[in-house]
Amino acid sequence: MEKEVKTTCPYCGVGCGVIAKVAKDGKVSVKGDPDHPSNFGRLCSKGSALGETVDLDGRIFHPEISGERAEWGQALDLVAQRFSDAVAEHGPDSVAFYVSGQLLTEDYYVANKLMKGFIGSANIDTNSRLCMSSSVAGHRRAFGSDTVPGTYEDIELADLVILTGSNLAWCHPVIYQRLAAAKAARPGMKVIVIDPRRTMTADIADLHLAIRPDSDVALFISLFEHLITSNAIDRNYIAEHTNGFDEAFAAASGVSFNEVLELTGLPAMQLREFYRLFAGTEKVVTCYSQGVNQSSSGTDKVNAIINCHLATGRIGRPGMGPFSLTGQPNAMGGREVGGLANMLAAHMAIESAADRDRVQRFWSAPTIAEKPGLKAVDMFKAVADGRIKALWIMATNPVVSLPDAGAVEAAIKACPFVVVSDILKDTDTARHADVLLPSLGWGEKNGTVTNSERRISRQRSFLDAPGDARADWWQLAEVARRMGFSDAFDFGSNAEIFDEHAALSAFENNGNRDFDIGAYAGIDRQSYEELSPFQWPQPAGREAPVTRFFAKGGFYHADTKARFVAVKPVASDRTNTDYPFTLNTGRIRDQWHTMTRTGKSARLSSHIAEPFAELHPRDAIEIGVGNAGLVEIESPHGKAVVRALITQRQTRRSIFVPMHWNDQFAAMARIDAVVAPLTDAISGQPASKNVAVTARRFKAARYGFAVSGAKPRHLAAAYWALAKAEGGWRVELAFAQPVEDWCAWCRTTFDIPNDVEPLGYADQQSGDLRLAFFDGKRLLAALFLACEPVAVARNWAISQLTAEHTNLRRRFALVAGRPGADKPDPGATVCSCFGVGANQIVAAVRGGCHSVEAVGKELNAGTNCGSCRAEIRGIVDGCLAAAAE
């Protein structure tokens, strides 16, 4: 029978509500939940494609020990024994958990409780360290707690929205939609985008500040100094609710205007306009994300931003405040339960003896961690040098996502005992597990997540658990019991864990801690199942406070006052002639983390199907690479080979490469293998936005493109990038040397039977070669080769995998790589939601659609998630400009 279940999207920190529908045939479809207050029915391209990612291909169905199937009891006994032995022989700090913002809060809670309260170490850290720990550190320095002051509604209510280090259009698309709608309704609203690149988000900007990498501190302390000298501050708020103002002002005054111009690389006119807009607008929200956090000075950047809001009293009121946009669906939930190595549960401080005592008493724990544990980068250094003897990795892929990823992989391989809990068997990390445990995936698990605005929502199951897969919290509780802690981990359901989590948040609180959901302590299973989204705090026995913090002070330092933090800019070293380029890594619109989920969707891979490097045209000329050529990027830590994307959006000497691709989808695209393990001294967050690298042309004797019904195997090529396609697979190729027998290469790679003869041709003069293999009416595979990057109508070629090839004319058209007049090529996909290509948009413009809205009305492009609207606008403007010449 059909069923519909309200749940929450598992991607970014927006926390969108979705409605999952399971049809009678088992097919899953999703739509936005119109009642959820985060998205009101909107979804981005990734959320819209969730139904395409829940198949069982590649899943782990049973526990494995050393690659062999095992029973749960056998695997859990081994995990408990090896962790217990390591603790007994080497102490509690010899073991570690590396967890994930993909875990639900209940999973996170049990992991943190086991490690900090019963094993007695704080060696539990999370991949959220890589995305928002600088924000946590900045909040704690300024506010005395990790408190996000505002709500999404503030972004819509503001008269000035500053987006710094945030490609909102691609990384938090639904918030971008809400902002775009607010700006359309109130054209007087201004938007400033601060980013070295001109990203798609800049399409909405009234002012784009293309600052130099890591110059955010200089920019915001100069704004802070200007606000003071122009008397644009709130002296009453400063006097009543803050400390440290004079010291912060003195530090800011030590940097001259000319120094700021040099550090930021901005024109004086743009800098003064930035000052004017901030000083003259009361309702200001400053949103920041990875571009601020992922820096060796990330915490100082956060405090430089917060200083400006404290100085003007623009915090905690409608349409005002600093706003951290988290990257993962449950990064905030992990913070709530102490999932970071330097925190305790319920926003309590590990450095506080009183807080440690409180948590230990509440848990009736035999011990409690007395000092911060190892943060992510340092944790894997400890794995490498042998201090960590047993490591449990849960729901994350550090061999791809951590900096110096090659060294991380070597450390995991050398670790005496490694446990991996995941849903896929062949991730870059899972292949090194001594014990591999099958976890539940999205659609199968139950629990809660917390989004960027402190809103707790339910994830609900609508699919049966495949094979022997079990919840992460269950795995942890079973190991805890086997380690001798049965009473404390006698959880029968996720509702019981949430109940304990809520009770701890209220325990001896009395309003002196920000995180309090005591109203839900004692929740029963039925109420938990029906739980509606809510924002914390929600204390028990009294009316919930307003949903914003700090409008009237009430900070969480002992004196209830905020702290201005004196910060100074650090100039970037741009004089390294061996590594003259600056690498900036990040996300793209239609992929997520290491592609273990989004890589399953042909629709999501249709927009950008392979890893790439954005290069400025003059830099491309300098290193000798043409558009669609291949570029090798190298640092002292490693190298990667990706496709060159030459664009004026990029600044000189800067390179952007997405962080998603891995060894499952490309030959040499783990870009974090290139990133140095440099971190912020306070937060421990890696600096992934300012990496010194060199770049050069990757020389290839042959370039190729192929489509195949079966997944290619044994890809013997110097470069390859694989992506799911409708009806099969697509693969980009490059070869250092020509292959002697291309037909044999195809048979091995695409599993072509020997009795299937190829159709094709070879041009000895140009070096072009085309081969296609048919089984009756069905195309099995086609390979297109050239001495330069292959010019072939890719989306049309892919469509031939699902077409019928009933005559030689159709087959020869495929070998030629060009559709007939009756089958126009849609071009490269621009709108993933509706599968609209660039050529279709051009045709619509030529037919009279001269605006993004008109194109949307004609083709639907840009009318769902809106993330492609900037690209559509670029095509429209380009066509109209060409027509005017």
ZIDAVEN-V86077 format. One record per helix or strand. SS is the DSSP state (~ for helix, > for strand). FROM is the first residue (numbers start at 1). LEN is the number of residues. If there is no record, write none. Layout:
SS & FROM & LEN
SS & FROM & LEN
This chain:
> & 3 & 6
> & 17 & 6
> & 28 & 5
~ & 45 & 4
~ & 50 & 4
> & 59 & 1
> & 64 & 2
> & 68 & 2
~ & 72 & 19
~ & 92 & 3
> & 95 & 5
~ & 105 & 15
> & 124 & 3
~ & 127 & 4
~ & 133 & 11
~ & 152 & 6
> & 160 & 5
~ & 168 & 4
~ & 173 & 13
> & 190 & 5
~ & 200 & 5
> & 207 & 3
~ & 216 & 14
~ & 235 & 7
> & 242 & 2
~ & 245 & 9
~ & 257 & 8
~ & 268 & 13
> & 284 & 5
~ & 290 & 4
~ & 298 & 15
> & 321 & 4
~ & 331 & 6
~ & 345 & 3
~ & 353 & 11
~ & 376 & 9
> & 390 & 5
~ & 398 & 4
~ & 405 & 10
> & 417 & 6
> & 424 & 1
~ & 430 & 3
> & 435 & 5
> & 447 & 4
> & 455 & 5
> & 470 & 1
~ & 472 & 11
~ & 487 & 3
~ & 494 & 13
~ & 518 & 3
~ & 525 & 5
> & 534 & 2
> & 562 & 2
> & 581 & 6
~ & 598 & 3
~ & 602 & 4
> & 612 & 4
~ & 617 & 7
> & 630 & 6
> & 638 & 9
> & 654 & 5
> & 666 & 1
~ & 671 & 3
> & 679 & 1
> & 686 & 1
> & 691 & 7
> & 702 & 7
> & 719 & 7
> & 728 & 8
~ & 742 & 9
> & 758 & 5
> & 769 & 7
> & 778 & 9
~ & 794 & 6
~ & 808 & 9
> & 829 & 3
> & 836 & 2
~ & 838 & 9
~ & 852 & 8
~ & 869 & 16
